[in-house]
């Protein structure tokens, strides 16, 4: 599978973080209220799909530097939600989220985002330079 360039990693991570935050909001209502609202179920499916999809667009460099994240499982999850159509089981999805997998992934993606934001630009020695002579 071909992954996008590192220049897009921050954009993809920002989107993944937004999806994870939406998942947290959707499930915060509790199980009874969640299952009583078909729009919440649909929104959860959509955000779970997008979260899995956008992580698959991260560069090979990010994926290789973070083997602690189950990238292949996430891709499988994305494929399931993309092609299951009427076979998506909201209770299974609720249980998957209840195990803490999404919250754990969100924390790891946030850490990667923070790591990339604080990294010096490519080709830089990391030292600050000025236009003034010493």
N, C-alpha and C positions, 0 to 999 in steps of 0.2 A: 504494500500500500504506500502511495506517495503522500508525504506530509508537506504542509506549507513551510514557507521560509521562516526563519527566526524573527524576521521583522514584524510578522503578524502575531507572534506569541502573546504579547501584552493585550492586544485586541481580543484574541480568543479567550485568554484568561479572564479579562473583564466580563465578557459575555457569560462565561461559565460561572463566575462568582454571582452574577445577577440571577441566573437560573437557579443556582443553589439557594440563594436568599428567598426567591419566590417559593421554592419547595418548602422551605422552613415556615414561611408565612401560611401556606396552604394547609400544612399538617398541624399547625398550632391550634387550629379550631377544635381539634379532637376528632376521634374516630366517628362518633355518631353524627356530628354536624357535617363532617367531610362526606360521608356516604349519603347523606340526605340531599346533597347539592351536586347534581350532575355536572354543572359548570366547573365546580372545584375539581372533580374527578378528571374532567377533560383538560383543565389547566395543568393539573399535576402531570398527566401523561405527556402533554406538550413540553413542559419544562424539563421533565426527566429525559425525554427524547433529545431536546436541544442541548442539555448538559452533556449527555453522552456523545452527541454528534460533534459539538465544538471541541471537546477534548481530543477527538480523533484528528482534528486539524492542527494540533500542536506540532511543532517541528520535531524531527528525529532527535535533535540535540536535547530538547527538554525531556523527551521520553527516555532517552538513554541515560540522562543525568538523574532520573528519578525512577529507578526500577522498583521502588517500594509501592508504586501505584500500579494496580492491575490493569494496564492499558488494554490487553486483549479481552478481558472480561467486560470492560466498559464498552469496547467495540461490539461485543456480542450482545450486550444489553441494548445498544443503539439499534443493531440489526433486528433484534426481536421487536422492539417498539415500532420500528419503521415498517415492519412487514406482518405483524400479528393481526392487524385490523380488529376484527371482532373477538379475537382470542385473548385480548389483554384482560387480565384478571385484576380488578382494582384492589381486591383484598390481598393478593400476592404483592402488588406494588406497595400497599400500605405496610405489609410485614417487612418487605425489603428496606423501606425507609426506617421502620421501627428498630431494625438491627443497628442503625447508626451508620450505615454505609455511606449515605449521601452527606451526612454531617462530617464524617471522617474525610471523605473526598474533598469537601469544600474547604476544610482546614488545610489540607495538603496543597490544594490549588492556590489558596491564599498565600501560603508560605512560598510557593514557587513564584507567584506574582511579585511578592515583596523582594524576593531574591533578584529577580530580573530588573525591577525598578531601581534597586540600589547598586546594580552592577555597572561598572564603567562601560562606556560605549565600546563596541568592537573596534580593535585597532588602537585603542588608547592604553597607555601604561597605567592609567588610574591616577596619575599625578595631575594636579591643577597647573595650568599654564596661564601666564598673563602676557600682555603685550608690552609690559614695562621691563626695562633692564634692571638687573639687581642693584 
